[in-house]
């Protein structure tokens, strides 16, 4: 190793002998890999069915998005390569995209961390309850996530005239004098959407937290007690959190997915497009260009930006989580 | 006999732990903290339960209460008229009710079964062996956990169109096989099966397939159930209107959603039936979750991502 490093540091080209040695090393590694692959060929057969469908319906769409993002493609004509033009247009010429980007960032920055921390705190609180109550409370908190289109109930609650439940209630208590247009007035749309998204945000991460909390070794807590852990908050920081890093990471992945992909909720509650694009998200913009205008290249560029944002956020959050309790 | 013993070992371990948890109150718990926790849980529990309680109450309201002013949250004279109307309406639809049910059951059943078989086979290989590409593949799966269906909908449509599967059952069933979450949870759960078990089976002369089907699979039943629930939920909540447009091939959730109308053009004349539909749509996944809750939590206990 050191010999090779020296060669490069001197700036001289690698000696043929050394290069030869390097090549033999690579060849040996390759041969070993090939041998290992042959040895495990049954396992590749095991992997094959999933790898096939996974590649086709999960990986290929990502690849296709990246590829088409550099082209002009409207489905009817063959795709035409235009370099970074789509990206330039997105950031320099498309005001609505910038609005959508801002809205998505607001939604992700508000609902992501709050939803994530709430999911953990609720799971932690629930874990302090007796066992049978725990199952019931878990169900109450998780039900909004699994009940699918049930969020449309919020449309009834937030209806803009005095027939809307929230308006009627506020008027009856004398807080409001006249009904508010919760879902069509840009001043209120964003908070309303944030509430609904938070309501649905206790996803699989929440379940992972609940399950993870119950698997932490009881003796660790006893040892902590001996060592002078005074209250449950200290216990949380010094014992619980460091033992749950894996779950925290899983929960983070789920939270990132949910908070960046807000689109269905805004479309169904606030309309498409929403008033003044007040809650127009990147996913709405993507649907607009992909499914309505058929500018697939442009839509793909939007999707690619979303992928990059998600991956980047995941790396950042991962680094943060690894530091907890240290 | 052997599997029974193996099963016992697997099943007993978590049970013991469960019974001992939190039975003894730890001395460092303050009373005020307990009260605080219960207060917070009640407060937010009400927030999370409110729309669901609302939807259920709505479904049992007679017509005059649905349009009452000022609107009331709780029903005064509960009636089952809305549910009856729903059944009458469904029995009169031009595509028969039974056809929608058949479509739903067929798509959900084949999609879920295929997903579980395909994912568990792959997960077994990745979990129990290291071979060139296995780590890389698993990392890919973890990364794609983040990419939801909305973001990949457009290229997905292009692929399905190229395959000629648009407007067939395949357009929904086959992509459901590739659900990354099921693969991930299955792999994490198979990790808990002791390696020594597999080695001893190998010494006894079992091949890979036999080990997978006879030893590992019976031990990961909770993961199967969890994968099943998640997959059924995903298929139930996905009306896939743009992939299937022949009315006879559509599923029950889609047919039901049509009765409600869209939120911006609600079907006023059928407000009562719509409320009943909302309740039915909600109750199916919630019931499934109640049935499988303990198994799901046991599977999720292994969901940690190691960096």
Interface residues (C-beta under 8 A of the other chain):
Chain A: X33 X36 X37 X39 X40 X42 X43 X44 X46 X47 X49 X50 X51 X53 X54 X56 X57 X58 X59 X60 X61 X62 X64 X65 X68 X75 X118 X121 X122 X125 X126 X127 X128 X129 X130 X131 X135 X137 X138 X139 X140 X141 X142 X143 X144 X146 X147 X148 X149 X150 X151 X152 X153 X154 X155 X156 X157 X162 X163 X164 X165 X168 X171 X172 X199 X202 X204 X207 X208 X210 X211 X212 X214 X215 X218 X221 X225 X229 X230 X231 X232 X235 X244 X245 X246 X247 X249 X250 X253 X254 X256 X257 X258 X260 X261 X263 X264 X268 X269 X271 X283 X286 X287 X290 X291 X296 X299 X300 X303 X306 X307 X310 X311 X314 X318 X322
Chain B: X17 X18 X20 X21 X22 X26 X27 X28 X29 X30 X33 X34 X37 X40 X41 X44 X45 X47 X48 X49 X51 X52 X54 X55 X58 X67 X69 X70 X71 X73 X117 X118 X119 X121 X122 X123 X124 X125 X126 X129 X131 X132 X134 X137 X140 X141 X142 X143 X144 X145 X146 X147 X148 X150 X151 X152 X153 X154 X155 X156 X158 X159 X174 X175 X177 X178 X180 X181 X183 X207 X208 X212 X230 X233 X236 X237 X242 X253 X257 X260 X262 X263 X264 X278 X281 X282 X285 X286 X289 X290 X293 X294 X296 X297 X298 X299 X300 X301 X303 X304 X305 X306 X307
